[in-house]
Amino acid sequence: MEETLVTPPTFKLDFAKKVQYVEWSPYEWSQYLICIGLGEEIIIATVKFQEDDDVVEDIIYTPLRTFHHDTRIHAIAWSPESSLSVVPKIISFCVAGADYKIRLYNSDLGETNTYAVLEGHTDYVNSIAYDPEGELLASVSDDHTCKLWPIKEGQNCILTFYLTSPGMNVSWHSEETGKLLVAEKNGVIRMYNVRSQQAIMSVDAGSIPLSTADWGPNPLKVACIASGELIVWDMSKPSRPIETRTLHIEGGTMMKFSPSNEYLIASIGRPDNFLKITNLKNKQAVLCGRVRLFGGLTWHQRLPIVCAGSDRQLCFWKINNK
């Protein structure tokens, strides 16, 4: 078996506890905000980079506020309303915990902090996502449901899609309001129209278990990892995948498209918790890194930098994609 060349992280940040989950804000206007889940606390911080002629030279980490969280963190999502450039400031995000509940946090980083709990799932929540307007939250769970919550109108679920297996990932269409992607463990990925409450399209990975999926910044591209294989579809021609390749022979843990480059995919999987960056355009492996104990995977909104939780560290890799 050939030796894999492992690239060390470009930057590291150390923490007192294990990083359970990390999520950068995916929006241009709040791209510096990062949410880090550690034990029973959540740190909201900014991460900025000193850039000089496209060279990223240094990392500047500034913690802003720590919030309490009662239980182990399974997923984090940022609201599009979050912004540090408005007055008062708005920090708005939600967290899915090991007690099957979703907690909504809203803060102005001053005196005003509100907190709400969404209850209704009966098993682990694997993925949560705000719609692009910040009005609806979607969640998928091991309880074989996808639920929609009108987060500004109370804490009650308004719509449930019943799935045929555990829901592993949920994502909203970046441009078309009300279109939702739900990926199931049995390999089926469905698009729903929330307004008509109907499934409008589906694709099937053809292998199980599907462990992770994502909808690309180009909404025609959808990808998943099922039984260790990366499978990519062009949704304008969904009958067969445009790419199938073995990435993680014992299964993928998480996979994300780069928000700034529709051809770059980051994934972490077993064995050995390898981080792999794959370029779909030239079909090449761009980078291979490694994390110790996996604690989330997230891309910077604008820069070719990927971040992963690795035991008590956050590791950042700058991707050279020239």
N, C-alpha and C positions, 0 to 999 in steps of 0.2 A: 504494500500500500504506500503510495507516494506521500512524502512529507508535505503538509500544508504550510505555506509561508504565512505566518501570523504577523499582522501589522499592529504595533502597540498604539494605544490611544494618543492623539495629538495633545489632549489636555485631560486632567483628572481633577475632580473635586472630592474631598473626603468628608464623611459625615459620622456622627456618633453611633448611629444605628443603621441596620440594613435598609437599603432603598427597596421599597416594595413596588413602587410604580413611579413613572415620570412622564409628564406630558407638557410639551411646548405648546404655546398658543399657535394655532394654525392660521391666524389672521394677520394680514399685513400691518394693521394699525396697532396690534398688540404682540408683535413677533418676539419681543424681548422677554415676555412673561413666561415663566416656567413654574409648574406645580410638581412638588416632590413629596411623595408619601413615605413617611418613615414611622413604623410602629403605630403609635396612636396620635401622631401629629402630621400635619400637612404644612409644608413650607411654601409660601408664595414668594418668588424672587424674580429678579431680572438677571439674564445672562446676556452680556454684550461682548463683542469681539473687537479688538483693535485690528483694523484692516489697513493695509498699505499696498496699493497696486495689486489688488486681488490676493495678497498674501495675508493670511490670518495669523497675527503674531502673538496675541495674548488673549486671555479670557478674563472678563470682569464680572464677578458674581456678587450680587447685592441682595441679601434677604430683606423682604419688606414686611411680612407678617406671618405668624404661625397660628394655625387653627387646630383645635382638638378634633380627633376622629375616634369613635368608640371601638372600632374593630378593624380587622385586616382589610387592606384596600385591594379591590379587584379591578377597578377601572376608574379613569378620570376623564372628564370632558370639559373643555372651555366653552363658555358662552361667547357668541360674537359681540355681545355688548361690552365685554371687558375692555377697558382703555385707561391708560394713565394720562392721556393728553386732554381729558375732559375735566370740568370742575362741577361737582366733586368727582374724584376718581371713581371708577367702577371696576371692582374685581368680582366676577361672577363665574362660578364653576360648579360642577357636581361630581360626586364620588359614589361609586357602588362598593358596598362593604360585604364582608363575609356573612353578615346577618340577613342577607337578601334585601336589604333596604338601600335606597338611594338618598343621599343627603345633598341638598342644595345650599350653597354658600353664596352670600352677597355681602360685600363690604365696600366702604369708601376709604378704607385704610385709616379711618379716623375713629369717630365715636359710633358710627352706624354700622352694625353687623347683624344681618338677619340669617336665619337658618331654618330650613324646612325639611321634613322627611317624607319621602314617597314610599308607601307600602302597598304591596299587592303581589309581588313575585313570591313564589314558594320554594325557590331553589336559587343557586348562585347566579348572579347577574354577571355576564361575561363581557358585555360591551354596551356603551351608552354614547349618544350623539345628539347634539343640538341641531335643529334645522337652521338654515342660513339666516333666518330672520330672528332667531333666538326666542321664538314663541313656543315651540314644541320640543319635547325631549323624547327620544326613542330609546328603548332598552330591550335587550334580548337576554334570555336566561336558559339555564338547564331545565327549567320547568316547561319547555316546549312552547314558549310564547314570546311574541314581540309586543311590547306595550307602548302606547303613546300617552304622554302627560302634557296637558296645557299649563305649563309651569307658572304662568302669571294669573291663572284663574282658579287657584286652589291646588290641592294635592291629590286629586282623584284621577285615576286612569280613565281616558275617554274612549280608547279603542284598543282592542286586543286582536292580533293576528295569531291564529293557532297554527303551530309549526308541526312538522312530522318527526322532529328530533331536536336535541338541544340547539338553541341559537348561539352561534359563536361570535358573530360580528354584525354590527348594524352601521350603515353609512347613508348620508343624504346626498342626493344629486347636487352638485355645486352650482348649477345654473337653473334647473327646472324645479320650481317650487312643488313640494308634495310628493316627490319621487324618492323612494326609500329602497335600499338594498339590504337584504337579510340573508346571511350565509348560515347554513345549518351543518351540524356535525356529520350528517349522512351524505354530504357532498352536494346538496342542492342549494343553489343560490337564486333567490327570487327578487324581482323588482316589484314593488307595490306602488300603486297610486293611492295615496292616503285619502284624497278627496272622494274617490269612487269606492274606496275600501276593497279594491280588487288587486290580485296579482296580475301583472301585465306581461311578464316575460320571465323565463327561467333558463338556467343552464345547469349542467350536472358535471361535477368533477370526474365522475366515473370511478372514483376510488375513495375509501374511507380509512380513518376518520379525517374529515376536513377540520383543521385545527385553527386556521386563521385566514382572513380574507381582507381585501381592501378595494376601494373604488378610487381610481386614479384621478389626478388633477385634470386630465383629459377624460371626461366622463364616458367615453366610449371604451375605455380600458378597465377591465375588472380582473383581479388576480386572486388566487388562493393558494394555500399549501395544503395538500391532502396526501396522507401517508408518505410524507417526505418529498413529494413532487411539487414544484412550482408550475401552476397552470394559469395561462393568461388568455383572456378572450377579448376580441373586438366586438362590442355589443351591436355594431351595425351589421355584423355577419356572425351571429352567435352559434351557428350550427356546430362548429368545431373550434377548438382552441387554436390560437396563433402561435402558442409556445407551450411546450411541456418539457421540463427538465428536472432531473433529480437534484435536489439541493441539500436536504438534511435527511440522511437515510433512516433515522429513527423518529422523524417527525419534526414539524416546525412548531415553535412556541409563539412567535409573533412575526408579522410581516407588514411593512408600510411602504407605500409609494412616497417618493420625494415630492413635496408640494411644488418645488421649483423646477423639476425636471421629470417629465412624464415617462422617461425611459429608465429611471433609476429606482430600484426596489431594494430595500434593506430587509433582511430576515435574520432571525436567530432561531437555532434549532439544535436537536440532539443528533449524535452524541457531542459532548464537550462544549455545549453552549457557544458554538461558533456564530459570529456575526458575519453575514455575507452580503456584499453589495453587488447586485447584478445589473448589467446594462442590457436592456431589452433590444436596443437598436443594433448594437454590434454583437450581441449574444455573448458578451464576455463577463467574466468575474472581475470586478474592479478592485475589490479589497476583501480580505478575510481578517477579522479580529476575533477576540475571545472575551467572554465575560465569565465571572466566577459563579455567583448566584444571580440568576436573571431577575431583574426588577424593572421591566418596562423598556420600550424602544420608541424613540420619537425623533422626527426631523426638524431642523430649523426651517422656518417658513420661506426664507429667501436664500440662505447660504447653503452650499453643499456640505453640511455638517450634520452628522447623525449622533444621537446621544443614547446611551443605554445604562440602566442601573446594573451595577456589578458589585454584589455584597454591600459594603459600606461606602461605595464610591459611585459617582457619576463619571462615566468615561465618554469622551467626545472624540470622534474621528472626523478629520477634514478629508473629504473625498476629492482626489485629483482626477478630474474627468476630462482632461484635455485630450 
